Every structure is written in structure tokens, then in C-alpha cells.
């Protein structure tokens, strides 16, 4: 059952390194107990909940201690194992979570902890598991017979120190990349507000949004009849990602759509504004596909001789008008932004040429932020792959 090959360290059975913990406690129905859960793929041992003893089935439970190695019989094949953290000292587990104390004369708990995050260790647990579909469980005797590479304690300390040094560098790089994206987003948000102020100055003040629109209304107030296929029926969740999304929307019949659009028909170059729940988020309609909207969305039909749709989206999403939206939002649970308040929004309306100039600048800024986010995603994937590579080399004596 060797998982590691061509290793310079001697291979030692886990049964030599791990001592099965049998510490138990009689459950007191009037006492509170911490319970444990183990995340998949080496993501750690964490607190599941804290309950009264009366809520625990059975009269006894096993107790776990810090730095013990614990695994899930059912999900060990999916990486559900790890070291018990200090905050779970004295927590209780059932027999489905066998727990072991590493022999300090043979193995460092931290060495074992890092080793358990390797693909080879997961494969070892898969090889030690058997059963029918949905009943696959780790066989403890097989697990204990499985062998792992074991250098001397001084070498274990060196390996652990080296892994932790590299892991810290990886996390630092990940943090710096996240920080760069956050700073870019903050700069973009600030740029919207600066653009609002500049547009207001150029225009010589602001006007009521209602005076710059042909009509401001909202979607149907009655929940329609949904069908598996048909015309998209959009709500707040379908516009708050920065694009108009149709992949998770519901549908209504063309006949009901025809009825609803007699009063409220969204078209290209209109602007949608969220008014229920997540309020004050704007999105210009930049698609030709027909759709209907729910009452949670306001529809702004702009006077396009006065307002550019993309300019309007940027202004409405500026901190100035988002804060203004928040001040007019009513309710606690299902917050609502009423049309009367929306019509009073203070909107700058410089010349269309000035609006286009502002839009060009903000478009370029948004493209840079988007590019940086994509780079963050790609870098994150590279960093995620780096630590497994480090661990693979470490336990093959190559680090």
C-alpha cells in the first residue's frame, strides 16, 4: 500500500506512529459540548456546533485533544482528516471519527499534518477504504498498515520549517494580489464619485432625474406564472453582477410578457435600477433580447437627448447616488426604494459630448480593473497549485 515511490526516507507503517485514542466521557444532558466536523481535501478540523448533552444521541462520546490526528471514516478518501486545533480541546466525536495521538518519539504532529495534505496521503486513505456505493468507509486496520516516509526528527523539523516558510510566502503573495484588486476596486469607486462631482460642476448643478427621463416606472407587482421555457423574467439578482444575466432567470409565457410590457417594456438604452432588497444598483440595458421585469426593478426610459445610458449607469452607481439611495430606502427585512424618491434623484446632465468623454475615461478604468481581477484569478490558480507541488517534493526528500 505504498503511496510514495523512489523516496530516500524509510517507509514506516502508520500503526507505528499513531496511538489510537480511547479517551471517553459520559454525556451529561445538562452540560454543553463542542462537536467537531472535518472539511474535505485537507481544509482542516473545525467546530461544527456547540450543543446540550441532551441533544447528543448515546451516553458516551470520544474526546479529542490538540495536535491529535483525526479522520472521518466516511470521507477520509476525500481528504477529511487533519490535526485537532487548540480551540477544540475537549470536544466530543462519535466512533465515525477515529482519533490518534502521534508518538512524539517518532513523528512531529506538524510533520504528519503537512504530510496529510499531500495527494499521496489521500490516495493512501482511498486504498484503505472499501464498501458499496454510498457505504464506502475507511478500514482502520488497512490504514494503520499503510506506510509513509519517515525521516529522523531533526530532518522532520527542517522539513516543517521549510514548508511553513514557503507556505507563508505563498500566502503573502496571495494577500498582495488580493490587496491590489481591492485597491483597484476602491480607486474605481472613488473615480465614479469624482466623475459625479466633475459632471455636476460642468453642468452647473444637478436636475431631478425625473426631468431627464421620458418615464420612470417599475415592473409588475403581481408574481407571474412561471414556465420552464419562454420569455426571461428578471429580478434584482439578474442585474447586480454588472451584466444582465439570463442563465439563472425564470421564464414567463410570451402571452403574459405581452400583457406586462404594455405598461413596462425594457429596451436597449433604458436603465434598470434595483429598488427592493439590494437597492440603488444601476445597469444600462445593452441587449436586444426581450424580457420582463419584477417590481424589484425600476425602469428608467431616458431622454437620450439629455442623458447617455452608460453615463447614467456610472452616475447612479457612484458613491454619491448609492448613499442617496440608501437614505431613501425604507423597511428592515425587505428594503424598498420607492419610485417617488427615485424620481427626485439629483442627476448631473452636462452636454452629451462631455458625458461621452467621462464614459470613455471610466470605461478604460473599468477595463483595467477587470484585467487585474482576471490576473488575480489566474495567479490564485497558480498559487493554489504551488503548495501541493512543494509538499510533494518535501516528502520525497527533494526540498
N, C-alpha and C positions, 0 to 999 in steps of 0.2 A: 504493500500500500504506500510505497514511496511517492511523494509528490514532487520532491526536489531531486534533480539529477545533476551529475557532474559537480557535486558540492565538495568543497575542501574540508568541511567540518564533519565530525562523526554524526551518524544518524542515530537518534535515541527515541525509544517509544515514549509517547505522551504519558503512559501509565507510570513511568519512572519519574516524571517531572511534576505530576499533578496528584494531589491528595484529595480524595472525594470528601467534601464537607458534609457532615451529618448533623450539624447543629440545628435543633428544632425548638419550637416554642408552642406551648399550649395557648390557643387563641382565647383571649378574654373578650367576651362580647361587648364589654363596656370600654375597651381600650381602642385607641386609634393606631392604625398600622399603615406604613408606606408599602405600596406594591410596585413591582418592577415590570418594565417592558424593555425589549431589546429591539433596536432598529435593525433593518436589513442592511446587508452589504457593508458591515463594519462601521456603521454610523454611530454606534455607541449604546451604552446601557443607561436608561433614563427612568425617571419617576413616571409611573403610569397614573397613579392616583393615590389618595390617602382616604381610608375608609374605616368605619367602626368594625370591630371584630364580629359583630352580629351579621354583617354583610358578607363575611367570608365563609364559603362552604367548607365543611370539615372542621375537625377540632385541633388539628396541628398544621403547622407550616414550617418550611425550612427558612433559616435566617441567613442573610448574606452579609459579608464584611468587605471593607475597602480592599482593593487590589486582588480580590479573588477573581478567578476566571469563570464566567457563567455563559451558558449557551441555551438555546431553545431546541428541544428535541425535534420539533416540527420544522423549524425554519433554519436550522444550522446549515443546511445545504444551500440556503440563500443568504449566508453571511450574517445570521443573527447570533452573534456572540461578542464577547469583549470583557474588559475589566470593570469591576464594580467601582463606581466613584465614591468618594468620601461621604457625599451628602445622602447616600443610600445605606449607610451603616445601620444595620438592624432591620432593614426592610425584609419583607417576607415573600417567598415564592412557593409555588407548588412543585410537585415532583417532575413536572414538564420542563423545569429549568434546572438541570443538574449544575452544581457549583463546585469548584475545585480551588484548593489553596496551592499555589505554586511552591514547590520545595525550594526555600531560599538558598540552600547549599548547592543547587543545581542550575536554577534558572531565575533571572530577574523578571518580576511581573511585567515591567515595561517592555522588556525584550519580547516576552510572549505576546503582549498586547499589540506591538507593532507587527510581529510575525502573523498574527491572526488577521491582519488587514490585507494579506497577500492573496493573489489568485490561487496559489498553490495550497494555501490553508483551506480556502473554500472548497477546492477540489478534493482535498483530504476528507472534509466533512460530507461531501456528496458521496464519496466512495464508502463512507461509514454509515450511510443511510439506506434504508430499503423499505419496501411496502408497496401496496397497491395505490392507484390514483387517489389523491386526497388523504391518503393514510401513510404517506412516507414519513418515517421517523428515524432519527439518529440512533444507531445501536451503540450503546456506551462501550461495550467490550471491544467492538471494532475500532471505535475512536481511540480508546486507550492503547490499542496495539499499533496504531499508526505511528510512523516515525517522522521526526523533524530534525533539521540540522541544529546542532548544539555546540557552539564554541565555548571555551572556558569563560568564567565570569568576567575577568578583566576585558576580554575581547567583546563580550556582550555589552559591557559598559561603553566601550569605544563605539560600537555599532549604534547603540541607542543614542549616544551623544551626537554622532554624525547625522543620523536620521532626523533628530529633533532640530539640529542646526539647519539642515536643508528644508525641512518642513516649515520652519519659521520663515525662511527666505521666500518660499513659495507663497505662504500666506501673506507676507509683506507685499509681494508683487501683486497678488490678487487684490489686496486692500488699496494699493496705489492706483490700480486700474479702476476700481470702483469709485475712488475719490475723484479721479479725473472725470469720469462720467457725471458724477453728482455735481461737480463744479461747473461742467459744461452746461448741464441742465439748468442750474441756478443762474448762470450767465444768460442763457436763453430766456428764462422767465423775466429776469431783470431787463433784458433788451425789449421785451414786449411792453413793459411799463414805461421804459424810456421812449419807445416809439409812440405810445399813447400821449405822453407829455409833449413830445415834439409835434405830433399831429394836431394836438389841441392848440399849441402856440401858433402853428402855421395857419390854422383855420380861424384863429382869433377867438376861440372859445368852443363850447360844445352845444349840441342841439339834442332835443328829445329824440330817442330812437324812433318813436312813432312818426315823427315828422320826416324821417328819412326812408320810411318804408311805405309801400303801397298797402300792405296789410300785415298785421301780426295776429296770429291765431294759434290754436293748438290742435292736437289730434283728437280722435273720438274719445268720449268719456265713457263709452259702453264697451265692455270686453266683447270682442267679436267671437265668432265661431271659428276655431282653428281647424285646418285641414292638413293632411300630410304634404301636399304639394299645391302650389298656387302662387299668389302674389305675396312678396315679403311684407311682414307687418313689424315695423321697427319700434323699439323702445330704447330707453336710456343706455342699456348695456351694449347696444349695437353701434353706438357712435362715440363712446368715450375712450376708444383706443387711438384716436387721431385719424381713423379712417372709417368709412361707412361699411360695416361688415354685414354680409348676408349668410355667412357659414353657420351661425347658430340661431338665426332668427326663426320665428314662427311664420305660418302662412295663413292667408285667408283666400276665399274664392274670388275669382275675377268679378263676380256679380256684387259681392259685398264691397270689394275695392271700389267699384264704380259708384256705389252709393256714398261711401266715405269721402271720396275725392270731389264730390260736388261741393263740399264745404271747405275741404283742406286737401290740396293736391301738391305734394312736394315735387319740385322740378329743379333741373340743373340751375345753379347760381342762386337758389334760395339758401337760407342759412337755418340750420336746426340748432335749437338751444335747449339743453336739458333743464326741466323745471320741477321734477319730482324725484326725491331721493338724492342722487348726486346732481346738485343744481349748478347752473351757471356755466356749463361747458358747451362751447360752440363748435359746430362743424359745418363748413360750406358744402352744399350738395355738388359733388363733382362727378356724378354718374348719371347716365341716361336711363337706367333701369327704373321701371315704375315700382313704387312701393307706397304703403300707407303707414301712418304713424299713430301711436297711442297718445293719450292725454299727457303722458310724462314728457313729451317733446313739444316745444313751441316751434312754430314755423314763421320765419321772417321772410316776407316777399319784399325784396329791396327795391327802392327806386334806383335803378342802376345808372341813372344819370348823376346820382349823388354818391352812391356807395359801391365800392368794388367788393364782391363776395369774400375774397381771400383777405382783404384788408379788414373787413368786418369780423371775420373769424379771429384774426390776430388781436384786434382791439378787445373783443369780448372775452378772449382768453388771457388778457393782460391782468396782472395782479390788481390793478385799479378797479376794473369792472368785475373781476371774480370776487373781490372784497365787497363791492357794491351789491353783487348778487346775494352774498351771504347775509348782508344786513337786511335784505328784504325777504329772506326765506323764513317761512312760518312753519310751526309744527315741531314735534320732537322725534317721533318714530319715522313716519313717512313725510319728510320735509317737502314743502311745496313753495314754488316761486310763482306768484300769480301774474296773469297777463297784464293787469293794470300797472303793476310795478315794472315789468319788463318794458312796457311802452314808455316809461319815464327814464330809462337808462340814458345817462349823459354820453353822447357819442360825438367825437370829433369828425368833421367832414371837410377836410381840405380838398383841393382840386383832385380830380381823378389822376392826373399826372403825378401829383405828389403822393397819392395813395399807392400808385404803381411802383414808385421809387421805394417807398417803405416796404412794400411787399417783396420786391426783389432783394432788398437787404435781409429781411427776416427769412425769406426762403433759403438764401445762401447759408445763413446761420443755422437753420434747422437741418440742412443737408450735412453740415459739419458735425452737428450733434448726433445725427443718425449714423453717420460714418463711424464716429467714435464709439457709439453703442455696439455697432456690428463688430468693431475691432475688439471690444470688451468681451463679446460672446465668443469670438474666435480664440482670444487669449485665454479666457476661462477654460475652454475645452482643452487647450494645450496644457494649462497648469493642472487641470484635473488628471490628465494622463501622465504628468510628470512624477507625482508621488508614487503611484503604483510601479513605475519604472525604477525609481530609487529603491523601493522596498524589494523588488525582485532582485536587483543587484546586491543589496545588502545581505540577503540570506543565502546568496550563492557565493559569498566571500569576495565580491567584486567591488565593494565600496571602501 
